[in-house]
C-alpha cells in the first residue's frame, strides 16, 4: 500500500518539475537515477531555511507514488509518536524531513532503520539544516548520516524567489503587479516561506474585500 506517513498530506505544488535552482537540478537527476537502482541508498540533503528541503522530499514521494511504489514521508517538525520508524524498511522510499527535530528515542530508531535499510533495496532520503557532523544528534547516527550521499541545496536569489511566487500566483489565476513583490522584499521579508504565506493571506483578503492586491492592501493585511 502506498503510504504518506499519516497524518501528513503532500502539497500538490511540491513537484520536481517546479523545483528551482540550476545546481538543484543535479540533485534531482541523481535521485531520478536511484529509481533504476536495485540496491539500497541513503541520501542526506541540507540547506538554509526555505532552500527547498521539504519541496525536494515531497517531490520524491510524488515521484514514487507516480511509479506505484511504496513510500513514506514524515516531517519531524510535527509531533510524531515514537516507534513510527520501526519497520519502514519494507517501503521502497522513506523520506525523513527535518532530522534535527528527532527526540533521543527517534534518533535511535533512525539509526536502527539506517542499518536495516542496508540489506534491502530501500532508498532513504533525509533532510537537515546543516551537515550531519554539525547536527545535535546521537554520535552513532551522525556517523551513519555522514556516510550518506550528501548534497547541499542551492540558496535561491531574489529573482528565483520571485519566479516561484509568480508561479503560485499564476496557478491561482491572480494578477499581481511585480512591484508588489519588490515592496514585500523590501519591507516585509526575503524568506520564501514567509513570502508565500503573505501571498496566501493577501489572496484571501482580496477575495473578501473584492479588491485587487495593492500596496495599501499589503500594508493593511501584513501590518507593514
N, C-alpha and C positions, 0 to 999 in steps of 0.2 A: 504494500500500500504506500502511495506517495504520502509523505508526512512533512509538515512545515514546522513542527515543534510547537504545538499548541501551547498557549493561546495566541500565538503570533500569526498575523496575516501579512503577506507580502504586499509591498507597494507596487502597483502595476506600472508605475513610471520608472522603476529602478531596473531597467534593462541594459544589457551590454551595448546595444546599438545606440543608446543616447548617453553613453559614458564619455566624458570629455577628457582631453589631455593626450598629446602625442605619445609621451612616454608611457602613459597608462594603457595604450593600445598594445604595447609589447606584453604587458601583464595578461591582458585578455587573450592574446594569441597563445601564450603559454598555457593558460587554463583550458582553452579550447582543445589544445593538443592532448591534454590529460584525459579527455573523453574517449580517446582511442587507445589509451594505455591500460593494459590489463593488470598491472601491479599497483600496489598502494602508493600514495604520495601524500606528503604533508607540505602545505604552503602557508607561510606567515606573511601577512600584509600589515604594514604600519604607515602612519602618516598623521599630519596635523589634523586638528578639528575641522570638520567639513571638507576633508580631502576626498571623500567618497568611499570610505571603507564599507559602510553599510550598503551603499549602492552596488558596489562590486560583489559583495557576498550574496545579496539578494539576487543579483544578476546570475550568479552561479546556480542558485536554487531554481530560478525560472528556466535556465538552460537545461538543467537536469530534468525538470518536470516536462519540458517540451520533448525530451528524449525518452519519456516514460520510465525514468529511473527513480529509485527510492532516495529521497533527500530529506534532510532535517536542517532547519535554520533556527538558531537560538541566539537571542540578543541578551547578554547578561547585564545590560544596563537596567533591564526589567527584573522584577522579582521572580527568581527561578528556584524551584524546590530542589533540595539535594537529591541525588540519585538519578536525575534525568539523563545524565551522560552514560549511565550503565547500559550496555548492550547496543549502543548506537553503531558499532562496527558492522552491524548487519545491513546498514544502508549503503548505497553507492556513493553518496556525497554527504558530508557532515560539515555545516558551516557554523562556526562559533564566532560570534561578534562580541567585541569589547571584552577580551580575555582579562583585561585589567580589573574587571569587576567581580571576578570569581572569588567566593569565600574560600577558606582553607580546605574544607571538605571537597568543594567542587574542583579546586586545583588538583587535589589527589585523584579525583575521578578523571580529570582530563589527562593527567599523567598516565593513568592506567589505560585509558582509551587509546592514547598515542601508542602504547606498547602493543595493544591488541590489534590495532589497525595494521601493524607491520606484517601480519600474517593473512591479510585479506587483499582485496582489490579496491578498498575504500579510499576515497580522496577526502582528506581532512584539511579544511581551509579555516585559518584562524586569523582574527584581526586584533591589533592592539595599537596603542598610541605611540609607542616607542619600540626600539629594538628589543628582542627578547631579554638580552642581558641587562637591560635597564628597567625591566619590569619589577614590581614588588610582588613577587610570587615565590613559591617553593623553589629552592635551588635546583632540585632534580627536574622540575617542569621547565624552568628556564633553560636548562641544559638541553633538554629534548627539543624545545622550540628553536633553539639556536642551530639545530641540525636540519631544520626545515629549509625548503627553498624560500628565500626571503626577498620580498620586494618592498620598495618604498614608493608610496603613491605620490604622484606629482602634485605640488601645490599650485592651484589654479590662479591665474592672473585675473584682474578685474574684467577684462574682455570676455574670458571664458565663463566667468560667473554670470555676466550679463546675458551671454548667449543661453545659458541654462535657464535663467529666469524667463527670457523671451520665449524659449521653447515651451515652458509651462503655461505662460500667458497665451501662446498660440493654441495650446491644447484646450484651453478654456474658452477659446473664441473671444478673448478680451482684446481691447485696443488700449494700449498704454504707451504714452509718449516716452521715448528713451530718456528724456530729461528727468523723468520721474526716477529712473534708476540712478542717474547722476546725483540727484538730491538725496536719495536713500543712502548711497555710498558715502556721501559727504557728511550727512547729519544724523544718520541712524546707525548703520553697521556695515562692515565689509565682510561679515561672516555669512556664508552662503545659507546655512540653516536658518539664521535669523532673517535673512532677506526673503527666503521662500515663505517663511511663516508670516512675514509682513504682507507679502502679496496675497496670501490667503485671507488675512484679516481685511485688507483693502477691497478684495473681491466681494466678500460678504457685505461689507459696509456700503459699497457702491450699489449692490442689488437692493439692500434695504432702503437706502435713501433715493434710489433711482437716479443717481448722479454718476458721471464718469469719474474715473480715478484721476484726481488732480492733486496739485501740491497742497491746496487748502484741506482736501480730504486726508492727505497723508499726515499733515500737522494735527488734524483733529483725532484721527484714529490712533496714531502712534505716539501722540503727545510729544511731538518734537518742538 
